[in-house]
Each structure stands twice: as C-alpha cells, then as structure tokens.
Amino acid sequence: MTSTDGPLVADLSEEALLARIFPLLPSGTSTLLAPGDDAAVVAAPDGRFVVTTDVLVEDRHFRRAWSGGQDVGRRAAVQNLADVAAMGARPTSLVVALVIPADLPVSWVEGLARGLALECEPLGVGVVGGDLSGGPVVVVSVAAHGDLEGRAPVLRSGARPGDVVAHAGVVGRSAAGLALLEAGRGALDDELVGAYLHPSSPLGAGPAAAVAGATAMMDVSDGLLRDAGRIARASGVGLDLAGPATAFPDDVRRLAAAAGALGASAERWVLDGGEDHGLLATFPAGATLPAGFRAIGRVRDGSAVLVDGSPAPETSGWDHFGGH
C-alpha cells in the first residue's frame, strides 16, 4: 500500500518535508500558539491537563503492505485519544514524533498527516508539533493531552462491589480484521479489515461517563478480559461478566461469517481481541448509563474476573512482550 510515485523522504530536507506536512494538520480549538517555535502553547483552563503517550512500530503494530499512511495516522490518533477519553477528559492536542526511512515515499508521510487530521479535526483537537528523525523502519510516537473541564479524573481504581460494569463501542472486530489479513483473506470483509487498519472509538462517551458518575474506566486496547482484569486488580474487586452471546450479541453475529471462514471463534475474538478502543466502565447501581454504554456485568467482592460464572483465562488478550 506504499506508492512509489513522487519524491522519497531522502529527496527533501527536513524543512521541506515539514512544509508539506504542516498545512495538512489541524490547529485545534485550544491551541494558543501553533507549531513554528520551539514548542506550542495549549490552553489548560481547568488548571490541570491529562497526558498520555503511545507508539506504533512498523512490523510490530502495522505493516506497510497492509496499511497506508492515512490508516496509520488515523490509528495513531485514535489509540491516544481513547486513552484521554477513558480518563473522562476532552482531548485537546497531539504531539507526534516520527521516525522514517529515507526510501519512504513523501506521499506516505502526507497520508499519515491526513489520517491524523481526519480523526482530530472533527473534535477540535490540534496536532501542535513533534519531531522527525531517520531510521530503518517507521515509528510513530504520539503524546495526547486533554481537558478535564473541572471534573475529577476517572481512574481504574474506583470500582466498588454492587457497581454495574458497562461497555461502549465494539469488540472483536479489529482482531477479526487482523486474522483475515494474516490469512490472506482480507477481501472477505472490507469492514472488518478497516476496523483493524483504522479503528474507531466512542470518544464522546468518556466525558459523558464521567458526568454520569462512572466510578472506574479504561480504554479497551489489549482485549476485554485482560483490561477487565486491570480494573479488578486496581480496584481490589472481582468482576462478573455475562458471556459474549448475552453481553455482545450484535458483535458475535457480525463476526460469525469471518470466524466460520477461518475456523476461528467469534466469542474468543469478543473476549480477547484488542485494539477496538471501546470504553469499559463501572457505574453505581441504579445509575442511568450514558448513551452508547450497555451493561455487561456486575462488580463483586473478590479478585477474579468471571465470565458466565467461570474464571477468565489469565493469559487472555494482547501482551506487548509476551508474544500474544
């Protein structure tokens, strides 16, 4: 998916490359001083700001054979914006550091900038600076900032027995798309492949959950069960989750054809698949769940995550260093 038309990175100076990128990037509604000086200036009217960072490494998190620059830009933005939203904050700005090989087409880098803009501009989020360096593979490192707007941050550690466990977004679709690509059968389902290449996150649901009194919340990036276990450990509680067919019937049905074609399990994709970037949260019993959230279980005394009453496997989901 890398075009060989047009100039390569090696054909341009750093200043010339930046001159092609900057016009493609949104300035954002909270930006007081845009790129051009040693640093940008972004408003923080709350007096605090949320900050997070994440990285995408070529052939570890994406492959250029599958992903164009725009796909990678969208994905890099979403995975960071979702972490800000999971704290109950409104995203305000991104800073992007980029390592690129000399033989990379400039059009790929421009595509990455357009992908960042596609996700950021509708939210009023600015891409306010960063850095460029040469290297053997593409590495995209993003730092995202957010405004709590006077609210307390929603932590992973606030779940209490009796709370409702709820989820916003989709599950299993990114994992299914990756499985299709790895099997060389991406043409079977363009939508699922797209869910892997450039996932979507219900970003507005994060601040809405904070307003509704969410007691704990996190971005589901490494799989539902693995991330549910993180909330359970941080909060010192157990979670009882309904099984996939009960909690996520629409997702199970949507994944059934791809699972059948690959001899895989739609239910396992739902429970273990990462990088859909939905939001997992807990709310006090009786609370009205914000739009987009659905109840999938309860918080209880204890320490384990149970699915339909049975312990969840401890190795579920994605581990960056464990090879799964």
N, C-alpha and C positions, 0 to 999 in steps of 0.2 A: 504494500500500500504506500510505498515511498516513490514519488515521482522522480525521474532522472532529468526532467526538463528544467531549464533555468539554471541560475548560478548555484554553486555549492557554498557552504559556510566558509570554506577556505578562500573563496574568491572575494570576500568582503572584509573590511576592517570591522572591529568591534563597534565603532561609532556608526558605520554604515548599516550594520545589521540592526542595531538598536533603532536607527532612524526608520527602519521598515517595520519594526515591532510596535513601538510606542503608539503610533496612530491607531492601531487596532485594539488597544486596551482601554477599558472604561476607567474614568477618573473616580467615580463613586460620589455619593451624596455627602459623605462625611469627611472627604479629603479637603484639607485646608491648603496644602502645598503638594502639588503633583511631582512626579519624577523630573529630575533635571539638576537637583542639588545633591549633596552627599547623602541626604535622607529626606523622606517625605514627612509630612505632618498630617496627622489624622485626628479629628475631634474625638474627645472622650468625655462627653457631658456628664456621664454618670460618676466620673472621678475614678472609675476602675475600668479595666478592659480585660476581656477574655483573650487568651492567645494559645494557639496550638500549632503544631507543625507535623508534616508527613512527607514521605518521599516515595517516588516511583523510580525504579531502576529497570532499564531495558533488559529483557530476557529473564527478569525475576518477577516483575509485575505486569509487563506488557511485552509484546513482540511487534516489531515494526512490520513484519509480514502480515499481521492481522490489523494493526492499529495505525491509522493516520495521525498526523499531528493534532488535528482537531479532536479526535477521540481522546487522545492522551490529555489534552488541555482540559476538556470537559471533566474527565475522570479526576484529574489532579485537583480541580476546583471543588468538585462535589465532595470528595472524601474529607477535605478540610472544612468546608462549610458545614458539613453534617456534624463534625465534632463541636463546632461553635454552637450550633443549634441544640445539640444534646446537653449543653450547659444552661439552656433556657435563654440564650443570648441572640441578638440580631447581628448577623455578620456585617462587617463594615469594610474590611480591606484585606487584600492578599499581598504578600511579598514573595516573589518567585526567583529562585536561583536555578540556573540551567547549565548543565554540562552537556556539550555536544561534540560529536566527532567532526573533523574537518571535511569529510566527504558527505556530510548530511546536506540534502538539498535545502536551500533557504525557504522554499515553499513549505517544507515540513514545519519549520520553526514558525512561519507565518500562520500555518494552520493551528499550531498549538496556541498562539495568541488569540486566534479567533475562537477556539474552543473555550478558553478561559473567559472570554467576553460573553459568549453565549450563556454561560451559567451565572456570571456575575452581574452583568448589566441589568437584567430584569429586577434584581434585588437591590440595586443601588450600591453594589459593592465595587470598590475601586481596586485595580491592580496597580499598586503605587510604587513599585520599584523591585529591586532584586540584584542579581549578578549573573555574569556569563563567564564560562570557562571552557576550555577544550578538554577532551578526554576520549577514551576508547569507546564508550557507549553513552547513550542518552540517559541522563539522570535529571529528574525534575523534583526539586525540593520547594515546598510551599509552606509559608507561615501565614496563618489566618488570624484575624482579630475580630472581636465582636463587642457589642454594647449591651450590657445587662439592663439598661433603661430603668434603673432603680430597683430591680428585683434581686433577690438573693440567688446565687447560682444553684442549679440543681445538681447535686452530687450523686455518685454511685452509692453512697453510704447511708442514705436516708430511709431505705425501705423498712417497714415495720410489719410485724405479724398482723394479718387482717387486711392489709392493703390489697388492692386489685392490681394484677400485672396486665399491662396493655401494650400493644404494638401498633405503630403507624408505618405504612409503606408496604412493600412486597418482600417476600422471602423466596430464596431458592433460584431466582431467575438468572442472576449473574453466574452462579455455579453451573446451571444448565447450559448457558451460553458458552462458557469455557469448555465444558465437556464436549459440546458439539464441535467447537473449533479444534480441539485436540484430536477428535476422531476424524477430522477432515470432512465433517458433515454440516458445516455451518449453513449451507444453503437450505437445510431443512426448516429453519426457523429464524428468519432475519430479526424478529423482535427480541427473541431470547439472546441472540448473539449481541444485539445492540445493548441489552441490559448488562452484559459483561463489559463491552468496549467503553460505554459511557453511561454508567448507572445514574438513576435519578433518586433524589432523596426528598422526603416531605419536610423541607426545611422550615416552613412556617409553623409546623406542628410543635417544634421545640419551644419557642416563646409561648405559644398557646398553652402547652402543657404546664409551663412554669406559672402562668397566670391562673390556671385551673387547680394549682396546688400539688403538682407532682412532687412526690417525696424522694424519688430517685430516677435517674435517666441516663442512658448512654446510646451512642451510635452503634448499630449492629454492623460491624465491619468484618469480624472474624467468625461469624456463624452464631445463630440464635442461642444454641446451648452453651457454647463457650462464653459468650457475653452475658448470658443469664447467670452463669456461674460466677462471673466477676462481680455482678451486683450482689449476689448472695454472700460471697466472701467479704466484700467491702461493708455490707450492712449487718453481717453476723446473723443471717436468717436463712431459711430454706424457701425454695420456690416450687409450687405445684403447678405445672403447666398441662394444659389439655393437649392431646395428641394432634398431629398435623391435620388429620381429616376433620377434626372438630374445630380447632383454632384457626386453620388456614384452608378451608375447603376450596376457595377460588384459586389459590396458588397451586394446590395439589392437582386440581383439574387442568389448570393451564400447563403444568409440567408433564402431564401424563403421556402425551404423544412422544415427546422427546425422550423421556425415560424409557418408554417401550422400545423406541428405535435403537437405543444404546444399551439396552439390558441393564438399566440403572434404576434407582428408586427415587421417585418424586418426593416421598416422605423424608428420605435422608437429605436430599437437596434442601428441603424446607428447614430441617433441624440443624444441618451442618454447614450449609452453603454460606460463604461470606461475600462481602462487597456489594450487597444490595443497598446498604446505608439507610435502612429503616431506623426507627427510634423505638427503643424498648424502655418502658417507664412503669413506675408504680404510683398508684393514687390511693388516697384514703378511701375506705369502704364508704359507699354511698355517694362519692363524688361524681359529678357529671363529666364524662370523658369528652375531651375536645374533639372536634370534627377530625376524622381520619384515624382515630385510635379505636381499636377493638379489644375487648377483654379476652385474655388468653389464659388466665390462671389467677392464683392467689399466693400471697406471702404467708409463711407459717413459721413457727418456731423450728429451729433445727439448723442444718447447714447444707443439705444436699439439694440439687435440682432434680425433681421428679417429673417424668412425662407419663401421663396416664397411670400414676402411682408407682412407676418403676424408676430406679436410679438412671440418670442420663450418663452415657459414657464420658469419662473424664478427658478423653482424647478427642472429643468432637471438635470440629471447626478447624480453622487455619492457624498454624503456628509458624512465625517467620523463620525460626531456627530449628524447628523440629521436623521439618520436611513434610508437613501435612497441614 
